[in-house]
Amino acid sequence: MAEDTLGAALGRLEGHLRKDGAAIGYLLRPGLSREELYAALDGVFDNVPAEVETWFAWHDGAPEVPEDEDFRDETWLPNRQHLLPIRWALSQRAMLLEECSPELSYDSHTFQSHWLPIVGADGWWLVADMRGPDVAPVHQLWIQDGDWREVAEPSILSMVQAWNTAFEAGRYAWDRVAGCWQDYEVDPDHPKVT
């Protein structure tokens, strides 16, 4: 079932994250008010798409991990994706602007100044395009080879809908014993979590 709004889709996602006691469902940070978000982005972006406002109003990401530690299972989405708090998103953006500058990148593949990382993983990010008034297309940046996909999803809503579809199809389940997500598309022989 397709949701009409990003808020509804995020509500469904949170239900999936809390199902079976997945730790991240209970560790998500409180959302940001519009004023808090705009204060954080002041001087960085001239525009904030409505989808980005909704995204950070839902939750200000998952708990940050100390710089000397790797991501922790309990703060991940499936596929070791980490919902970035705004402070960390801006820090990642600054690092990517420096590391993916035109002088250092491959061909024309550079991190764009109008992108904001919203999800981080091991060597790749999902970034929101901040140019639109309402919709924020989501690009996928792979730092290992300086490559990026033109558009991974046409909007944050479609990205969240795709995650919900994967959960509802039974692709992911939280394994309480192992304390991590199981991905049944990648590891179909793993015993199903009950």
C-alpha positions as CSV (number, residue, x, y, z in Angstrom):
1,M,0.0,0.0,0.0
2,A,1.5,3.3,-1.0
3,E,1.3,6.1,1.6
4,D,0.1,9.5,0.5
5,T,2.5,11.4,2.7
6,L,6.0,11.2,3.9
7,G,4.8,11.4,7.5
8,A,2.6,8.4,7.1
9,A,5.4,6.4,5.4
10,L,7.8,7.3,8.2
11,G,5.2,6.2,10.8
12,R,5.1,2.8,9.0
13,L,8.9,2.6,8.9
14,E,9.1,3.3,12.7
15,G,6.6,0.4,13.2
16,H,8.8,-1.9,11.3
17,L,11.9,-0.7,13.2
18,R,10.1,-1.4,16.5
19,K,8.7,-4.8,15.5
20,D,10.5,-7.7,17.1
21,G,12.3,-5.4,19.5
22,A,14.9,-3.9,17.2
23,A,17.0,-1.6,19.3
24,I,17.0,1.3,16.8
25,G,13.2,1.6,17.0
26,Y,13.6,2.8,20.6
27,L,16.9,4.7,20.2
28,L,15.9,7.2,17.6
29,R,16.5,10.8,18.7
30,P,13.6,13.2,19.1
31,G,12.7,15.2,16.0
32,L,13.7,18.8,15.3
33,S,11.4,21.7,15.2
34,R,11.4,23.8,12.1
35,E,13.3,26.5,13.9
36,E,15.9,24.1,15.2
37,L,16.4,22.7,11.6
38,Y,16.6,26.1,10.0
39,A,19.1,27.3,12.7
40,A,21.3,24.3,12.0
41,L,21.2,24.8,8.2
42,D,21.6,28.6,8.4
43,G,24.3,29.8,6.1
44,V,24.6,26.3,4.5
45,F,21.6,26.1,2.3
46,D,19.3,28.8,0.8
47,N,16.5,26.3,0.5
48,V,15.1,23.5,2.6
49,P,12.7,21.1,0.8
50,A,9.5,20.2,2.7
51,E,10.6,16.5,2.6
52,V,13.8,17.4,4.5
53,E,11.7,19.3,7.1
54,T,9.5,16.3,7.5
55,W,12.4,13.8,7.7
56,F,14.2,15.7,10.5
57,A,10.9,16.5,12.3
58,W,10.3,12.7,12.5
59,H,13.6,12.0,14.2
60,D,16.9,13.7,14.3
61,G,18.6,10.5,13.3
62,A,19.9,7.7,15.4
63,P,22.4,8.2,18.3
64,E,25.8,9.3,17.2
65,V,28.7,6.9,17.5
66,P,32.0,8.2,19.0
67,E,34.6,8.9,16.4
68,D,36.9,6.1,17.6
69,E,34.1,3.5,17.2
70,D,32.5,2.0,14.2
71,F,28.7,2.0,13.7
72,R,26.9,-0.2,16.2
73,D,24.3,-2.8,15.3
74,E,21.8,-1.3,17.5
75,T,21.9,2.1,15.7
76,W,21.7,0.6,12.2
77,L,18.9,0.1,9.8
78,P,19.2,-3.0,7.7
79,N,22.2,-3.0,5.4
80,R,24.2,-1.1,8.0
81,Q,22.6,2.2,7.2
82,H,22.7,4.9,9.8
83,L,20.2,7.7,10.1
84,L,22.3,10.8,10.5
85,P,21.5,13.4,13.1
86,I,21.6,16.9,11.5
87,R,24.9,17.8,13.3
88,W,26.5,14.7,12.0
89,A,25.0,15.2,8.5
90,L,26.6,18.6,8.3
91,S,29.9,17.2,9.5
92,Q,29.8,14.5,6.9
93,R,28.8,17.0,4.2
94,A,31.9,19.2,5.1
95,M,34.1,16.1,4.9
96,L,32.7,15.0,1.6
97,L,33.0,18.5,0.1
98,E,36.7,18.4,1.0
99,E,37.4,14.8,0.0
100,C,35.3,14.8,-3.2
101,S,36.5,18.1,-4.5
102,P,36.8,18.4,-8.3
103,E,40.6,18.2,-8.0
104,L,40.5,14.9,-6.1
105,S,37.5,13.2,-7.7
106,Y,37.3,10.9,-10.6
107,D,36.1,12.4,-13.9
108,S,33.1,14.7,-13.2
109,H,31.9,12.7,-10.2
110,T,32.0,15.2,-7.3
111,F,30.0,15.7,-4.2
112,Q,27.6,18.5,-4.9
113,S,27.3,21.5,-2.5
114,H,23.5,21.3,-2.7
115,W,23.5,17.7,-1.3
116,L,22.9,16.9,2.4
117,P,23.8,13.4,3.7
118,I,20.8,11.9,5.5
119,V,21.8,8.3,5.7
120,G,25.4,7.0,6.1
121,A,26.9,3.5,5.7
122,D,30.3,2.0,5.3
123,G,31.8,4.1,2.6
124,W,28.5,5.3,1.0
125,W,25.8,7.9,1.7
126,L,22.3,8.7,0.7
127,V,22.1,12.4,0.1
128,A,19.1,14.7,-0.3
129,D,19.1,17.2,-3.1
130,M,18.2,20.5,-1.3
131,R,17.3,22.5,-4.4
132,G,13.6,21.7,-4.7
133,P,10.8,23.5,-2.8
134,D,9.0,20.3,-1.8
135,V,10.6,17.1,-3.0
136,A,14.2,16.1,-2.3
137,P,15.6,13.6,-4.8
138,V,18.0,11.1,-3.1
139,H,21.4,10.4,-4.7
140,Q,23.7,7.6,-3.6
141,L,27.4,8.5,-3.3
142,W,30.1,5.8,-3.1
143,I,33.3,7.2,-1.7
144,Q,35.5,4.2,-2.5
145,D,35.6,4.9,-6.2
146,G,34.3,8.4,-6.3
147,D,31.2,7.3,-8.1
148,W,27.6,8.3,-7.5
149,R,24.3,7.4,-9.1
150,E,22.4,10.2,-10.7
151,V,19.3,9.5,-8.7
152,A,18.8,6.5,-6.3
153,E,15.2,7.5,-5.6
154,P,13.1,10.4,-7.0
155,S,12.2,11.6,-3.4
156,I,12.6,10.8,0.2
157,L,9.0,9.5,0.2
158,S,9.9,6.9,-2.5
159,M,13.0,5.9,-0.6
160,V,11.0,5.3,2.6
161,Q,8.3,3.5,0.7
162,A,10.9,1.2,-0.8
163,W,12.2,0.4,2.7
164,N,8.6,-0.3,3.9
165,T,8.0,-2.6,0.9
166,A,11.2,-4.6,1.7
167,F,10.1,-5.0,5.4
168,E,6.5,-6.0,4.4
169,A,7.9,-8.6,1.9
170,G,9.8,-10.2,4.7
171,R,13.3,-9.3,3.5
172,Y,14.4,-7.9,6.9
173,A,13.9,-9.1,10.5
174,W,15.6,-8.2,13.7
175,D,17.4,-11.2,15.3
176,R,17.1,-10.7,19.1
177,V,19.6,-13.5,19.7
178,A,22.3,-12.2,17.4
179,G,21.4,-8.6,18.1
180,C,21.4,-7.6,14.4
181,W,19.3,-7.4,11.3
182,Q,18.9,-10.5,9.1
183,D,18.6,-9.9,5.3
184,Y,16.9,-12.8,3.8
185,E,17.6,-11.7,0.2
186,V,21.3,-11.7,0.8
187,D,21.3,-14.8,3.2
188,P,18.2,-16.8,2.3
189,D,19.4,-19.9,4.2
190,H,19.6,-18.1,7.5
191,P,17.0,-19.5,9.9
192,K,13.9,-17.3,9.9
193,V,13.5,-15.2,13.0
194,T,10.4,-16.2,14.9
